[in-house]
């Protein structure tokens, strides 16, 4: 199998340019356009998308490039299919809170199954720049300084269940999720930053459960399968945790539209099992 390391190296190398984009505060103003998923785009969304595309597309190991900010897949050669959420949590820019990037590397054409992932990663632009990557059955968190890795630590899903956080207003959730949340909220610390990458990084440190359920205003959930749910599920499961749509692993979801959404839960085996037990049976 072709080595995926050039892709991860390129992501490390582009972080100074991404930090520069984030420093351009005036770029956070919304544009009149929307991305293919229906979210408003800012100039910084597009700027980071362009920076990452220009870093990854020329690599010999990349054959297709897809982004949450682009309508269609771009054929760039022969190699892996790379899906990118360039700026996860972009609404956090207005309050100067954490944001990041999510990347999935598939050994199959788009739209691809999560079982076709050969690597996944998310970058976090906090006080430190870090990249958490799942490759070859292991998860590693890298600390990056000025485009260079300066430290690394293995990541194993914690035995403790300390935190919980669900997206959306509670009045929009299905009744089984509302009932489950009452017990969960009572027993665990609440954590929800508005940027999935920040919450997932916290989950990998403290354990617990994160949920992005279907809601009345978003019947298929908030997360895009190719760009967000699959890569994060791959990282969490590789580290020893579990993922679920509410009915089984996210990685087993049938890939449909390039920008399709799925409900998503990430956490410990016990808490994911409890979520699935509380869910209404799938219709049909």
KEGU-8560 format. One line per 5 residues: for each residue x, y, z of N, C-alpha, C, O. Coordinates in steps of 0.1 Angstrom, whole numbers, plus 5000, padded with zeros to 4 digits. Layout:
<pts>
X Y Z X Y Z X Y Z X Y Z  ...
</pts>
This chain:
<pts>
5008 4988 5000 5000 5000 5000 5009 5012 5000 5019 5013 5007  5005 5022 4992 5012 5035 4992 5012 5041 5006 5002 5041 5013  5023 5048 5009 5025 5054 5022 5017 5067 5023 5017 5075 5014  5009 5069 5034 5001 5081 5036 5009 5092 5042 5004 5103 5044  5021 5089 5047 5029 5099 5054 5031 5112 5047 5030 5123 5054
5033 5112 5034 5034 5126 5027 5022 5135 5029 5024 5147 5030  5010 5129 5031 4998 5137 5033 4999 5143 5047 4996 5155 5049  5002 5135 5057 5003 5140 5071 5014 5151 5072 5013 5161 5079  5026 5148 5065 5037 5158 5065 5032 5171 5059 5036 5182 5064  5024 5170 5048 5020 5182 5042 5010 5190 5051 5010 5202 5051
5002 5183 5058 4993 5190 5068 5001 5197 5078 4997 5208 5082  5011 5191 5083 5020 5197 5093 5026 5210 5087 5026 5220 5094  5031 5208 5075 5038 5220 5068 5029 5231 5065 5034 5243 5064  5016 5229 5064 5007 5240 5060 5002 5248 5072 4995 5258 5070  5004 5243 5084 4999 5250 5096 5003 5264 5098 4995 5272 5102
5015 5268 5095 5018 5283 5096 5010 5291 5087 5005 5302 5091  5007 5287 5075 4999 5294 5066 4984 5295 5071 4977 5305 5069  4979 5284 5077 4966 5284 5082 4965 5294 5094 4955 5301 5095  4975 5294 5103 4976 5303 5114 4975 5318 5109 4969 5326 5115  4982 5320 5098 4982 5333 5092 4968 5337 5087 4964 5348 5089
4961 5328 5081 4947 5330 5077 4939 5334 5089 4930 5343 5088  4941 5327 5100 4933 5329 5112 4936 5342 5118 4927 5348 5125  4948 5348 5116 4951 5361 5122 4944 5372 5114 4944 5383 5119  4939 5369 5102 4933 5380 5094 4918 5381 5099 4909 5376 5093  4916 5388 5110 4903 5389 5116 4893 5395 5107 4881 5391 5107
4897 5404 5098 4887 5410 5089 4881 5400 5080 4870 5402 5074  4887 5388 5078 4882 5378 5069 4871 5370 5075 4865 5362 5068  4867 5373 5087 4856 5365 5093 4843 5370 5089 4833 5363 5093  4842 5380 5082 4829 5385 5077 4823 5375 5068 4829 5369 5059  4809 5373 5069 4803 5363 5061 4801 5368 5046 4800 5380 5043
4802 5358 5037 4800 5361 5023 4785 5358 5020 4778 5353 5028  4781 5362 5008 4767 5360 5004 4765 5345 5000 4753 5341 4999  4775 5338 4997 4774 5324 4992 4773 5314 5004 4776 5317 5015  4769 5302 5000 4768 5291 5010 4777 5280 5004 4779 5279 4992  4782 5271 5013 4789 5259 5008 4779 5249 5004 4767 5251 5006
4783 5238 4998 4774 5228 4993 4765 5221 5003 4755 5215 5000  4769 5223 5016 4762 5217 5027 4751 5227 5033 4744 5224 5042  4751 5239 5027 4742 5249 5031 4746 5258 5042 4738 5267 5047  4759 5257 5046 4764 5266 5056 4770 5279 5050 4775 5278 5039  4769 5290 5057 4774 5303 5052 4790 5302 5051 4796 5296 5060
4796 5307 5041 4810 5307 5039 4816 5320 5043 4810 5331 5039  4827 5320 5050 4835 5333 5052 4847 5332 5043 4851 5321 5038  4854 5343 5042 4866 5344 5034 4877 5335 5040 4885 5329 5033  4877 5334 5053 4887 5325 5060 4884 5311 5057 4894 5303 5056  4871 5306 5056 4868 5293 5052 4875 5290 5038 4881 5279 5036
4873 5299 5029 4878 5297 5016 4893 5298 5015 4899 5291 5007  4898 5307 5023 4913 5308 5023 4920 5296 5028 4930 5292 5022  4915 5290 5039 4921 5278 5044 4919 5266 5035 4928 5258 5033  4907 5266 5029 4905 5255 5019 4915 5256 5008 4920 5246 5004  4917 5268 5003 4927 5270 4992 4941 5266 4996 4948 5259 4989
4945 5270 5008 4958 5266 5013 4960 5251 5014 4971 5246 5010  4950 5244 5019 4951 5230 5021 4951 5223 5007 4959 5214 5005  4942 5227 4999 4942 5221 4985 4955 5223 4978 4960 5213 4972  4961 5235 4979 4974 5237 4972 4985 5229 4978 4995 5227 4971  4984 5225 4990 4994 5217 4997 4993 5202 4994 5003 5195 4992
4980 5198 4993 4978 5183 4991 4977 5179 4977 4982 5168 4973  4970 5187 4968 4967 5182 4955 4980 5179 4947 4979 5169 4939  4991 5186 4948 5003 5182 4940 5010 5169 4944 5019 5164 4937  5006 5164 4956 5013 5152 4960 5011 5140 4951 4999 5138 4947  5021 5132 4949 5019 5120 4940 5010 5110 4946 5004 5102 4939
5008 5110 4959 5000 5100 4966 4985 5104 4967 4977 5096 4971  4982 5116 4962 4968 5121 4962 4962 5120 4948 4967 5125 4939  4950 5113 4947 4944 5112 4934 4931 5120 4933 4927 5124 4922  4924 5123 4944 4912 5131 4944 4912 5139 4957 4916 5135 4967  4906 5151 4955 4905 5161 4966 4891 5165 4967 4885 5170 4957
4885 5164 4979 4871 5168 4981 4871 5177 4994 4878 5174 5003  4863 5187 4994 4863 5196 5005 4848 5200 5008 4840 5200 4999  4845 5202 5021 4832 5207 5025 4828 5220 5017 4817 5223 5016  4839 5228 5014 4836 5240 5007 4835 5240 4992 4833 5250 4986  4836 5228 4986 4836 5226 4972 4824 5217 4968 4821 5207 4974
4818 5220 4957 4807 5212 4952 4810 5198 4948 4803 5189 4951  4821 5197 4941 4825 5184 4934 4839 5179 4938 4847 5187 4943  4841 5167 4935 4855 5161 4937 4864 5166 4926 4860 5167 4915  4876 5169 4930 4886 5173 4920 4896 5162 4918 4902 5157 4927  4897 5158 4905 4906 5147 4901 4920 5153 4899 4922 5162 4891
4929 5149 4908 4943 5155 4907 4954 5145 4904 4966 5149 4905  4950 5133 4901 4960 5123 4897 4956 5109 4901 4945 5106 4901  4966 5101 4905 4964 5087 4909 4969 5086 4924 4980 5090 4927  4960 5080 4932 4964 5079 4946 4951 5079 4955 4940 5076 4950  4953 5083 4967 4943 5083 4977 4933 5094 4975 4936 5104 4968
4920 5092 4979 4910 5102 4979 4910 5109 4993 4909 5103 5003  4912 5122 4993 4913 5130 5005 4901 5139 5007 4898 5147 4998  4894 5138 5018 4883 5146 5022 4887 5155 5033 4893 5151 5043  4883 5168 5032 4888 5178 5041 4876 5187 5046 4868 5192 5037  4875 5189 5059 4867 5200 5064 4877 5211 5068 4883 5209 5079
4879 5221 5060 4891 5230 5062 4890 5238 5075 4900 5240 5082  4878 5242 5080 4877 5250 5092 4865 5245 5100 4854 5250 5098  4867 5236 5109 4857 5231 5117 4855 5241 5129 4865 5245 5135  4842 5245 5131 4839 5255 5142 4841 5269 5137 4845 5277 5146  4839 5272 5125 4842 5286 5120 4834 5296 5127 4838 5308 5127
4822 5293 5132 4814 5303 5139 4821 5307 5152 4818 5318 5158  4831 5299 5157 4838 5303 5169 4848 5315 5167 4853 5320 5176  4851 5318 5154 4860 5329 5152 4855 5342 5158 4863 5350 5162  4842 5344 5158 4837 5357 5163 4839 5358 5178 4840 5370 5183  4840 5347 5185 4842 5348 5199 4857 5344 5203 4860 5342 5215
4865 5343 5193 4879 5339 5195 4881 5326 5203 4889 5325 5212  4873 5316 5198 4874 5303 5204 4880 5293 5194 4883 5296 5183  4882 5281 5199 4890 5271 5192 4883 5266 5179 4871 5265 5178  4892 5264 5169 4888 5259 5156 4898 5248 5152 4908 5246 5158  4895 5241 5141 4904 5231 5136 4901 5227 5122 4893 5233 5115
4908 5216 5118 4907 5210 5104 4905 5195 5106 4912 5189 5114  4896 5189 5098 4894 5174 5098 4898 5169 5084 4894 5174 5074  4905 5157 5084 4910 5151 5072 4907 5136 5072 4911 5130 5082  4902 5131 5061 4901 5117 5059 4908 5112 5047 4906 5118 5036  4916 5102 5047 4923 5096 5036 4917 5083 5033 4919 5073 5040
4911 5082 5021 4904 5069 5017 4911 5062 5006 4917 5069 4997  4911 5049 5006 4917 5041 4995 4905 5036 4987 4904 5024 4984  4897 5046 4982 4886 5043 4974 4881 5056 4968 4883 5066 4974  4873 5055 4956 4868 5068 4951 4856 5073 4959 4850 5065 4967  4853 5086 4959 4842 5092 4966 4829 5090 4959 4829 5088 4946
4818 5089 4966 4818 5088 4981 4822 5074 4986 4819 5064 4980  4830 5074 4997 4836 5062 5001 4831 5058 5015 4826 5066 5023  4832 5045 5018 4829 5040 5031 4840 5043 5041 4851 5045 5038  4835 5044 5054 4845 5046 5064 4855 5035 5066 4866 5037 5071  4851 5023 5061 4860 5011 5062 4871 5013 5051 4881 5005 5052
4870 5022 5042 4880 5025 5032 4891 5035 5037 4900 5038 5030  4889 5040 5049 4899 5050 5055 4912 5043 5058 4912 5032 5064  4923 5048 5053 4936 5043 5057 4943 5053 5066 4953 5049 5072  4938 5065 5068 4943 5074 5077 4933 5085 5080 4925 5088 5071  4933 5091 5091 4925 5102 5095 4932 5111 5104 4941 5107 5112
4928 5124 5105 4935 5133 5113 4926 5145 5116 4918 5149 5108  4929 5152 5127 4923 5165 5129 4934 5174 5135 4942 5170 5144  4934 5186 5130 4943 5196 5135 4936 5206 5144 4924 5209 5141  4942 5210 5155 4936 5219 5165 4944 5231 5166 4956 5231 5169  4938 5243 5164 4945 5256 5165 4941 5263 5178 4933 5272 5178
4947 5258 5188 4945 5264 5202 4957 5271 5206 4965 5276 5198  4960 5271 5219 4972 5277 5224 4984 5270 5218 4995 5277 5215  4983 5257 5215 4993 5250 5208 4986 5245 5195 4974 5244 5194  4994 5243 5184 4989 5236 5173 4992 5221 5174 5004 5217 5175  4982 5213 5173 4984 5198 5174 4977 5191 5162 4967 5197 5157
4982 5180 5159 4975 5171 5150 4974 5157 5156 4984 5151 5160  4962 5152 5157 4959 5139 5162 4956 5130 5150 4946 5133 5142  4963 5120 5148 4962 5112 5136 4961 5097 5139 4968 5092 5148  4953 5090 5131 4951 5075 5132 4957 5069 5119 4952 5071 5108  4968 5061 5121 4975 5054 5110 4979 5041 5115 4985 5040 5126
4978 5031 5107 4983 5017 5110 4979 5012 5124 4987 5006 5131  4966 5015 5127 4961 5009 5140 4965 5016 5152 4963 5011 5163  4971 5028 5151 4976 5036 5163 4972 5050 5161 4971 5055 5150  4969 5057 5172 4966 5071 5172 4977 5079 5180 4981 5075 5191  4981 5090 5174 4992 5098 5179 4988 5112 5179 4983 5117 5169
4991 5120 5190 4989 5134 5190 5003 5141 5188 5012 5138 5196  5004 5149 5178 5017 5156 5175 5015 5171 5179 5005 5177 5176  5026 5176 5185 5026 5190 5188 5035 5197 5177 5046 5192 5174  5029 5207 5171 5035 5214 5159 5040 5228 5162 5032 5236 5168  5052 5232 5159 5056 5245 5160 5063 5250 5147 5072 5244 5143
5057 5260 5142 5062 5266 5129 5063 5256 5118 5074 5256 5111  5053 5247 5117 5053 5238 5106 5062 5226 5108 5065 5218 5099  5067 5223 5121 5075 5212 5124 5070 5205 5136 5066 5211 5145  5070 5192 5136 5066 5184 5147 5077 5185 5158 5089 5182 5155  5073 5189 5170 5083 5190 5181 5081 5180 5192 5089 5179 5201
5069 5174 5192 5067 5164 5203 5055 5155 5198 5048 5158 5189  5055 5143 5204 5044 5134 5201 5041 5125 5212 5049 5121 5220  5028 5121 5213 5023 5112 5224 5013 5102 5219 5005 5106 5211  5013 5090 5223 5003 5080 5219 4990 5084 5225 4989 5089 5236  4979 5081 5219 4965 5084 5224 4958 5071 5225 4956 5063 5215
4953 5068 5237 4945 5056 5240 4932 5061 5247 4932 5070 5255  4920 5056 5242 4908 5061 5248 4907 5058 5263 4910 5047 5267  4904 5068 5271 4905 5067 5286 4894 5057 5291 4884 5054 5285  4898 5051 5303 4889 5042 5309 4877 5050 5316 4866 5044 5318  4880 5062 5320 4870 5070 5327 4859 5076 5317 4862 5077 5305
4847 5079 5323 4837 5086 5315 4834 5099 5322 4825 5099 5331  4841 5109 5319 4840 5122 5326 4831 5132 5320 4824 5140 5327  4831 5134 5306 4825 5145 5300 4813 5140 5291 4813 5129 5287  4804 5150 5288 4794 5148 5279 4790 5161 5272 4792 5171 5278  4786 5160 5260 4782 5172 5252 4774 5168 5240 4779 5160 5232
4762 5174 5238 4754 5171 5227 4751 5184 5219 4749 5194 5225  4750 5183 5206 4747 5195 5198 4732 5197 5197 4724 5188 5197  4728 5210 5195 4715 5213 5192 4707 5216 5205 4711 5213 5216  4695 5223 5203 4686 5226 5214 4678 5213 5218 4674 5205 5209  4677 5211 5231 4670 5199 5236 4656 5197 5231 4651 5186 5229
4649 5208 5228 4635 5207 5223 4634 5201 5209 4623 5198 5204  4646 5200 5202 4646 5195 5189 4650 5180 5188 4649 5174 5178  4654 5174 5200 4658 5160 5200 4647 5151 5200 4635 5154 5204  4649 5138 5196 4640 5128 5197 4638 5125 5212 4647 5126 5220  4626 5120 5216 4622 5118 5230 4632 5108 5236 4636 5110 5248
4636 5097 5230 4646 5088 5236 4659 5095 5240 4665 5092 5250  4664 5104 5231 4676 5111 5234 4674 5121 5246 4683 5123 5254  4662 5128 5246 4659 5136 5258 4660 5129 5271 4665 5133 5281  4654 5117 5271 4653 5109 5283 4667 5104 5287 4671 5105 5299  4675 5100 5278 4689 5096 5280 4697 5107 5286 4705 5105 5295
4695 5119 5280 4703 5131 5283 4701 5135 5298 4711 5139 5304  4690 5133 5303 4687 5137 5317 4697 5129 5327 4703 5135 5336  4698 5116 5325 4707 5109 5333 4722 5112 5330 4730 5113 5339  4725 5114 5317 4739 5116 5313 4744 5130 5319 4755 5131 5324  4735 5140 5317 4738 5153 5322 4740 5154 5337 4749 5161 5342
4733 5145 5344 4734 5145 5359 4747 5139 5364 4752 5143 5374  4753 5130 5356 4764 5122 5361 4777 5127 5355 4788 5122 5360  4778 5135 5345 4790 5139 5338 4791 5154 5337 4782 5161 5338  4804 5158 5334 4807 5172 5332 4803 5176 5318 4806 5169 5309  4796 5188 5317 4792 5193 5304 4804 5199 5297 4811 5207 5302
4806 5195 5284 4816 5201 5275 4810 5203 5261 4806 5193 5255  4810 5215 5256 4806 5217 5243 4811 5231 5238 4807 5241 5243  4821 5230 5229 4828 5243 5225 4822 5249 5212 4825 5261 5210  4814 5242 5205 4810 5247 5192 4819 5243 5181 4816 5246 5169  4830 5236 5184 4839 5231 5174 4841 5216 5177 4847 5213 5188
4837 5207 5169 4838 5193 5171 4852 5189 5175 4854 5181 5184  4862 5194 5168 4876 5190 5171 4880 5193 5185 4887 5185 5191  4876 5204 5191 4879 5207 5204 4873 5198 5214 4879 5193 5224  4860 5194 5212 4853 5185 5220 4859 5171 5219 4860 5164 5229  4862 5166 5207 4868 5153 5205 4882 5152 5212 4885 5142 5217
4890 5163 5211 4903 5162 5217 4901 5161 5232 4908 5154 5239  4891 5168 5238 4888 5167 5252 4883 5152 5255 4887 5147 5265  4875 5147 5246 4870 5133 5248 4881 5123 5249 4881 5114 5257  4891 5125 5241 4903 5116 5240 4912 5117 5252 4920 5108 5255  4910 5128 5260 4918 5130 5272 4910 5125 5284 4916 5118 5293
4897 5128 5285 4889 5125 5297 4879 5114 5296 4874 5110 5306  4876 5110 5284 4866 5100 5282 4852 5105 5284 4850 5116 5289  4842 5098 5279 4828 5102 5281 4820 5100 5268 4822 5089 5261  4812 5109 5264 4803 5108 5252 4800 5121 5246 4797 5131 5253  4801 5122 5233 4797 5134 5225 4786 5129 5215 4787 5118 5210
4776 5138 5213 4765 5134 5204 4762 5146 5195 4761 5157 5199  4759 5142 5183 4755 5151 5172 4742 5145 5166 4742 5140 5155  4731 5145 5174 4719 5137 5170 4711 5144 5159 4713 5156 5156  4702 5136 5153 4693 5142 5144 4683 5150 5152 4680 5147 5163  4678 5161 5145 4670 5171 5152 4659 5175 5142 4659 5172 5131
4648 5181 5148 4637 5185 5139 4642 5195 5128 4637 5194 5117  4652 5203 5131 4657 5212 5121 4668 5206 5112 4673 5212 5102  4673 5194 5116 4684 5188 5109 4682 5173 5110 4688 5166 5118  4672 5167 5103 4668 5153 5104 4679 5143 5103 4678 5132 5108  4690 5146 5096 4701 5137 5094 4713 5140 5103 4724 5135 5100
4711 5149 5112 4723 5153 5121 4731 5164 5114 4728 5169 5103  4741 5168 5121 4749 5180 5117 4762 5176 5109 4767 5184 5101  4767 5164 5111 4780 5161 5106 4779 5155 5092 4770 5147 5089  4789 5159 5084 4790 5153 5070 4798 5140 5071 4809 5139 5078  4793 5129 5065 4799 5116 5066 4813 5116 5061 4822 5111 5068
4816 5121 5049 4829 5120 5043 4839 5128 5050 4851 5124 5052  4836 5141 5054 4845 5151 5058 4847 5151 5074 4858 5154 5078  4837 5147 5081 4837 5148 5095 4835 5135 5103 4843 5131 5111  4823 5129 5101 4819 5118 5109 4828 5106 5107 4833 5100 5117  4831 5102 5095 4840 5091 5092 4854 5093 5098 4859 5084 5105
4861 5104 5095 4874 5105 5100 4875 5105 5115 4884 5099 5121  4865 5112 5122 4865 5113 5137 4862 5099 5142 4868 5094 5152  4853 5092 5136 4850 5078 5140 4862 5069 5139 4864 5061 5148  4869 5071 5128 4881 5063 5126 4892 5065 5137 4898 5056 5142  4893 5078 5141 4903 5081 5152 4898 5075 5165 4906 5069 5172
4885 5078 5168 4880 5073 5181 4881 5058 5182 4885 5053 5193  4876 5051 5172 4876 5036 5172 4891 5031 5173 4893 5021 5179  4900 5037 5165 4914 5032 5165 4920 5034 5179 4928 5026 5183  4916 5045 5186 4921 5047 5200 4915 5038 5210 4920 5037 5221  4904 5031 5207 4898 5021 5216 4884 5025 5221 4878 5018 5229
4879 5036 5215 4865 5040 5218 4855 5035 5208 4859 5026 5200  4843 5040 5208 4833 5036 5198 4827 5048 5191 4827 5059 5197  4821 5045 5180 4813 5055 5173 4800 5049 5169 4799 5036 5169  4789 5057 5167 4776 5051 5163 4768 5062 5156 4769 5074 5159  4759 5058 5148 4749 5066 5142 4736 5065 5151 4726 5072 5149
4737 5057 5161 4726 5054 5169 4721 5039 5167 4713 5034 5174  4726 5034 5156 4722 5020 5152 4734 5012 5148 4733 5001 5142  4746 5016 5151 4758 5009 5147 4769 5018 5143 4767 5030 5142  4781 5013 5141 4793 5021 5138 4791 5030 5126 4785 5027 5116  4795 5043 5128 4795 5052 5117 4803 5047 5105 4799 5050 5093
4813 5040 5107 4822 5035 5096 4815 5025 5087 4819 5022 5076  4803 5020 5092 4795 5010 5084 4784 5017 5076 4776 5011 5070  4783 5031 5077 4773 5038 5070 4775 5037 5055 4786 5038 5050  4763 5035 5048 4764 5035 5034 4767 5048 5028 4759 5058 5031  4778 5050 5020 4781 5063 5015 4771 5066 5003 4770 5058 4994
4765 5078 5004 4756 5082 4993 4761 5095 4987 4772 5095 4980  4754 5106 4989 4759 5119 4983 4772 5123 4990 4774 5120 5001  4780 5130 4982 4793 5135 4987 4791 5143 5000 4800 5143 5008  4781 5151 5001 4779 5160 5012 4768 5155 5022 4762 5163 5029  4765 5142 5022 4755 5136 5031 4758 5138 5045 4770 5138 5049
4748 5140 5053 4749 5141 5068 4745 5128 5075 4737 5120 5069  4750 5125 5086 4746 5114 5095 4745 5118 5109 4753 5126 5114  4736 5112 5117 4737 5114 5132 4750 5107 5137 4755 5098 5131  4756 5113 5147 4769 5108 5151 4771 5109 5166 4767 5119 5173  4776 5098 5172 4779 5097 5186 4793 5091 5187 4797 5082 5180
4801 5097 5196 4815 5092 5199 4817 5091 5214 4813 5099 5221  4823 5079 5218 4825 5078 5233 4829 5064 5236 4834 5056 5228  4828 5061 5249 4832 5048 5254 4822 5037 5250 4811 5040 5246  4827 5025 5250 4818 5014 5246 4805 5013 5254 4795 5011 5248  4806 5015 5267 4794 5014 5275 4784 5025 5272 4772 5022 5271
4789 5037 5271 4780 5048 5268 4774 5048 5254 4762 5051 5252  4781 5043 5244 4776 5042 5231 4765 5031 5231 4755 5032 5225  4768 5020 5238 4758 5009 5239 4745 5014 5246 4734 5011 5241  4746 5023 5256 4734 5029 5262 4727 5038 5252 4714 5038 5252  4734 5046 5245 4727 5054 5234 4719 5045 5225 4707 5048 5222
4725 5035 5220 4719 5026 5210 4706 5019 5216 4696 5017 5209  4707 5016 5229 4696 5009 5236 4684 5019 5238 4673 5015 5239  4687 5032 5239 4677 5042 5241 4671 5047 5228 4660 5053 5228  4677 5044 5217 4672 5048 5204 4659 5041 5200 4657 5029 5203  4651 5048 5192 4639 5042 5186 4643 5032 5175 4653 5035 5168
4637 5021 5173 4641 5012 5162 4640 5019 5149 4632 5028 5147  4650 5015 5140 4650 5021 5127 4638 5017 5119 4634 5005 5119  4631 5026 5112 4619 5023 5104 4623 5015 5092 4634 5017 5087  4614 5008 5086 4616 5001 5073 4620 4987 5075 4622 4981 5064
</pts>
